[in-house]
């Protein structure tokens, strides 16, 4: 009896970095109401940007990626964004993420904004992010990505900002 050969593995672009998948056993909360939602990733680190984009796509979201506050503002004005994953420290300055969060709250007050940061881990920075309107705050590398993605889905459901028509 001949054993069939496995299907070929699709090749990814050489520019695309694939970081390790979510650990086995970690479930991600992703209700049908949020599938297809547009999520803006504001992150200047290429590897993290790619991990978030790939993971969000694999989870059924439509990710848009920005590496700067001005670009993110432009996307927020042009696109129907359901939620934002925001790095607080972007290339522009130490305050760029805080300034963008303030702008988002002024222009899109109900939009869920989940802060992801590695640099701003002191309690004053975390408190300041919440005072400015962050929906959640996670320190990169200190929490499984599954928790962040589950929190995103919960925030989208909570605020009713899931996909159009949901």
Secondary structure, DSSP 4 states (H G I P E B T S, - for coil): -PPPPPPPPPPPPTT---PPPPPTT------GGGTT-EEEEE---HHHHHHHHHHHHHTT-EEEEESSHHHHHHHHHHS---EEEEES-BTTBTTHHHHHHHHHHHH-TT-EEEEEESS--SHHHHHHHHHTT-SEEEETTSS-HHHHHHHHHHHHHHHT-SSTT-
